Amino acid sequence: MKRVSLAWQIFIGLILGIAIGGIFHGNDTVAHILQPFGDFFLRLIKMIVIPIVVSSLIVGVAGAGDMKQVGKLGLKALIYFEIVTTIAIVVGLLAGNLFHPGTGVDMGSLAKTSISSYVETTKETQHNGIVDTILNIVPTNLFESLSQGNMLPIIFFSVMFGIGVAAIGEKGKPVLRFFQGVSEAMFYVTNLVMKVAPIGVFGLIGVTVAQFGLKSLIPLSKLVFTVYGTIIFFVVVVLGLIAWLFRVNIFNLFKILKDELILAYSTASSEAVLPRLMEKMEKFGCPKSITTLVIPTGYSFNLDGSTLYQSLAALFIAQMYGIHMSIGAQISLVLVLMVTSKGIAGVPGVSFVVLLATLGTVGIPLEGLAFIAGIDRILDMARTACNVVGNTLATIIVSKWEGKYDKEKAEAYLVEISGGGHDTDAKDHKYVTES
């Protein structure tokens, strides 16, 4: 029998999870049974993400060689992130003004969900201004950052350590070989972890449907359709246009990332696909030094789907309460989101926390979030898939911007995956050891 590809395995897990969740909707026992399957997979992912990021960054930066080059690369990436996320905020506002998803919503038909935990997180993060946010990138205790999974300080230390390894020349080569071995071993472990991805997807989506049911979407269906439609438009048209300007075919990117997009959508977790994204972008012609810096940093600064949703959701809540937002108020919303969406990167439930930190400043009732909290998981799935596409495209564009994109390697990889052989563990492992 021909081996069933990972994409199909994940898709089957997704369908089975929806079916089981739908059949046993409202049955807490079934939800409790399914939850460990999803939690087990997410724990495996969290286990491998930090070792991969640290080892890959150190190897990549040490290969790049000098502080000036790394600084230039980081600046280009941040400029790109800021431009594209600002476009995403504006697209979200335009969709809200065009489709008015919150107009005419019967608030009496909506179920309220507690947002108290998000409120507490928001109070903690609002004490941090822009200067504090920048300072917090520098870790005072690396092991504390590692234990908390605080990615930005980890990235900062790894970059500095990689520069140090490069600077000491021959003395640093044993250290570099050690981290190369760690990186290769962790990518092999990633292939093992991905074998349980379909089971994790089955558990996560099953719990979501069992708890909330598909009926919970009906009163807010206009918001769901608007968010999904706008995200699809943004990915295909806006990111597609940006890709075209840099001579990249966005549909080739979809072909390469089909496994990861299904997995990211099903789990609503960008972390679940981070190791595979880094691996595939290297195969697709992006140098390791760029891939290992841009993708992890983009997970904090380049969340296109999340920023688009935040502006659209803010306008939805205003419309739901019958609050008219003038052009000036919407411009203020854009400016506030440009800051808040970056200032608390890495916080759990970041989209909700950003909205809570933003709504009050533009005169929109915070309580409105309680009405959409119940379907946030459904919306988060689309946001996450968009974030994945945005970060991989950013890696390709920065590679082209630096003049280091290997077009021949990318074309060879496209031919390879078109032949259907890219899913085999043997080929994945062969690539890791040869790189």
N, C-alpha and C positions, 0 to 999 in steps of 0.2 A: 504493500500500500504506500502511496505517496504520503510523505509526512505532512501533517496539517500545520500550516504556518502559524507563527505566534499571533499575527493579526486575527486569524480566524478563531484561534483558541480563546483570545480575549473577547472577541465578538460573541462567541457562544456563551462564555461566562456572563457577559452583559445581559444577553437575552434571557438566560436561565434565572439570573438574579431578579430581573424585572418580573418574570412570570411568578416566581416563588413569592416575592414581595407583594405582588398584586393579589395573589390567591389568599395570602395570610395577612392582608392589611389589617392593622389594629391589634394583631396578636403579638404581645410583647415577648412571649416565650420564644417565638421564631426569630424575632429581632435579636434577642440575646444569644441565640444559637449561632446566627450568622455573623454577629459582630467580631468574634475572635478570628474568623477567616480573614477579614479585611485588616484587622489590627496586626495580625501576624505578618502579612505582606508589607504593610507600612513600616513596621519595626525593622524588617529586613532591609528595606530601602534606606531608612535612617541610619542603619548600621554601616552601610557602605558609602554613603554620600561624602561624609567628611574625609575619610581616608583617601578617596579618589580625588577630591578637590585639592587637598593639601599636597599629595604626591605629584599630581599632574601639574599644578601651578609651579611648584618648585622646579620640576624638570623643564617645563616650558619657559619659565623666566630665566633660569640658568642658561638655557639654550639661546635666548634672545640676547643675553650678554651684558647690557649696561642699563643704568638707571634712566638715562635720557631717553633711550628707546622705549622702555616700559612706560615712562611718564607720558610720552607722546602718544603711545597706543591707548593708554587709559583715557587721556583727554579726548581723543577722537571718538572713543566708544561713548563717553558721557555726553558729548555734543549730540551724537546720533540719538542716544536714548532720550534726551530732553526734547529734541525736535519731534520725534515720532510719538512719544507719549502725549505731548501737547496737541498734536493732530488728533490723537485718539480721544482726548477730552472734548475737543471741538466737535468731532463727528458724533459723539454721544449726545451733546447738546442739540445739534442739528436734528438728530433723529427724534429726540424728545419734543422739539418744537414742531416737527413735521407730523408725527403720528399721535401726539397727545395721549400716551398710554394711561395717564392718571386721571384724565377728564371723565367724569361720569361714573367713577368707581363707587359702588355701594360699600362704604366702610363697615356697615353693619353685618355684611356677609363674610367679612374677612376674619380669620382666626388670628389672635394675638399670640406672639411668642416672646418669652422673656429675653431681654437684651442686657440684663444687669451685669453679666460678666464682661461684656464689651464696654460698658460704661466705665467700669473700674479700670480696665486696660487703657481706655482713652484718657482718664484723669492722670494716670501715671505718665503717659507719653506726652501730654500737652505741656508738661513742665520743661520738656526739652525743646529749645529753640534750634535754629539752623546751626549756630556755633556749637551747641552741645552735641548735635547729631554728628557733625564733622569730628569732634573730639572723641566721640564714642566709637568711631571707626578704629581708633588706636587702642589695642587691648592693654589693660593694666595687668591682667592675669590670663595668659593664653589658655591655660587648662580650664579656667572657668568658662571662657568663650567656647572651647571645645565641648565641654559637658552640656552647655546650654544650647549648642547648635547655632550660635550667633555668627552668621556667615561673614559679614563684612569685616569684623576684626580678624577672623581666620584668614580671609583673603589677603588682608593687609600684611599680616605676619608672614604668610607664605611667599608673597611677592618680595618682601624685604629679605627673607632667608634665601630665596633663589638668587637674588642679586649678590648676596654675600658669598654664596657657593661659587658663582661665576667669578667674583672678584679675586678669590684666593687661588685660582688657576689649578695647578696639578694637585694641590692639597685637597681641593674640593671634589676631585673626581670620584673617590670612594663613596662620598656622601651622595653624589649625583647618581652613581650606579645603584646605591641602596634604594633611593626613591624611584628610580626607573623600575627596579624589581617590584617595589610595592605597587606602583601604578599598573604594571602588567598583571600582577597577581589579582588586584582588585577588579580589573576588567574581566578577568576569568570568573571571579566570584559573581560579578554582575550577571554573566550569562547563566550561572546556576540559579541565582535569585529570580531571574525572569521566567524560569520554568513554573513558578508558583503564581505568576501574575494573573492568569485566568481565574484561579481560585480566589485570590484577593479581590478581583473585580466582582466576582459573583457575590462575595460576602458584603462588600461595601454598597453596591447598588441595591442588593436585596434588602439591607437594613433601611436604606433611604426610602424605598417604595413601601416597605412594610410599616414604617412609622408615619409617613405623611400621606401615602396613597396618591394616585393620579388625580383624584377628585380635588385635592388641595390646589391644583393648578388652574381649575376652572375660573374662580373669581379674579385671578390675576393673569389669565391667559394672554391678555393684550400686552402686559409687561413682558411675559416670557417670549412671545413672538417678536416683540420689538427688539428685545435684547439679542435674541438669536439671529434675527434678520440683520441687525446692525453689525454684529460681530462678523457674520459671513460677508457682508458688504465690505467691511474694513479689511478683512484678510484678503479677499479676492481682488477688490478694486484698489484700495489704498496701498496695502502692502504689495499687491501685484504691480502697481504702477511704480512704486519705489524699486522693486526688483527689476522691472523692465528698464528703468533708467540706468541701472548698474549691469544690464545685460544678464540677468538671472531669470530663468523661467520658474515662476512661483509654483506651477503644476508639477515640475520635476521635484520641487521641495516636498510637495504633498506625497508624491510617490515614494520618496526616500523615507519619510517620517510616518508612513501609514500605521505601523505598529505603535509608535510612540504617541501619535495623536489619539488613537483609540484608547490606549492605556491612560493617558493624561485626562481625557474626557471622562472615562469610566470612574477613575479614582478621585478626580478633582484635586490631584496633587501633582504639582510641577516637579517636586523632588523625585517622584516615582520614575521619571524618565531622564533625569539629569545625567547619570552616567552614560546612558545610551546615546544621548544627544552629543555629548563630547566625543564619543567614539565615532559616531557617524559623520560629524562635521570634519573630523580629521580625514576620514575616508573620502569625503567629498571635496578635498582639495584645500581645506583651511589648515594652516600650520598650527602645531600644538601650542606654541607660545601665545597665539591669538585666541584659539578655542578655549584654552584653560583660564584665560582672563575674562573674556567677553561673556561667556555663558553664565558662570557663577555670579558675576557682577550684575548681569542683566536680570537675574532672579530677584534683585533688590531694586533696580533702577529702571527696568524696561518692561514693566507689566502692562502691555498695551491693552489687553482685554479687561484687566481690572480697572484701569483709569477710565476707559470708555464707559464701563458699567457705572462707575462712581458718579460721573456727570449726568448720565441718563437716569439713574436712580434718584439723584437729588431733585431733578426736574419732575420726575414722576411723583414724588412725595409732595412737592409744592402744588402740582396740579390736583392731586388727590384732596388736599385741603383747600383748594380754590384760591391759592396764593398766586398772584400774577408776578412773574419775575421779568423786570424790564431788561433791556439790552445791557444797561450798566450793571445790573445785579448779576447777570449771567457772565459778563466779563470778569467781575469780582470772583465769581465761582471758579472760573478757569484759573485765575491767578492763585487763589487759595489752594486748589487741587494740585497745581504745579509744585507747590511746596509740601503740602501735607502727604501727598502720595509718595514722596521720597523720604520724608522725615522719619517715618516709623516703619521702614522696610524691615521685614523679618518677623514682625509681630503676628502671632496666630490670629486668623480671622481678619487679615489686614484690610480687606475691602470695607468691612463693617466698621472697623476702628477709624479708618480714613473718613468714612461718611459721618460718623458721630463727631469727629473732630472738625468737620467742615460745615455741617448743616447749621449749627448754632451761629456761626460767624456770618451766614448770609440770611438769617431770619427764617429758616425752615424748621418746623417742629421735629425734634429728635424722636418723638414717640411714633412717628410714621414708619420708622424702621422696624418696629415690632410687627407690623402687618406683613412685611415681606421676608422676615427672618425665616419663616417656615419653609419657603421655597428657595432659600439662598443656595442650598446644595445643588439644585437643578440649574440655577444660573451660574454657579461657580464652575460647573463642568465645562460650559462654553467659554467662560473667561480663561480657564486654565489652558484649554486647547489653543486659544488665540495667543496667550503668553508664550507658549512653546514655539509656535510659528514665528512670532516676532523676534524671539531670542536667537533662533537659528539663522533667520535672515540677517540679523544684525551681525552675526559672526562672519557670514559670507561677505557682507558689504564692507566691514572693517578690514577683512583680509584683502579685498580688492583695492580698498582705499590705500592700504599699505604696499600694494603691488606685490603681494606674496601669495595670491590665490593660484593654485595649481589646476588650471583648466583641464589639462590632459588626464590628471588623476580623477577629477570629477566626472569626466565623460566616461572613463573606464569603469568607474563605480556604477554609473547609470546603466551601462551595458550589463554589468554583473547582476544588478538587482532585477533588470528586465528579464534575465534568464532564469530568475526564480531561485537562485542558489544562495542568496544572502542570509537566509534564516538558519542555516545549519551551524551548529555549535563549532564544528571543525573549522569552518571558514572564519568565524568570529575569533576563535582562539589563534588561528594562523596569523590573522591580521595583528592581533595584540602582540604576539611574540616577535613578529618581524618589525614592528614599529619601534 
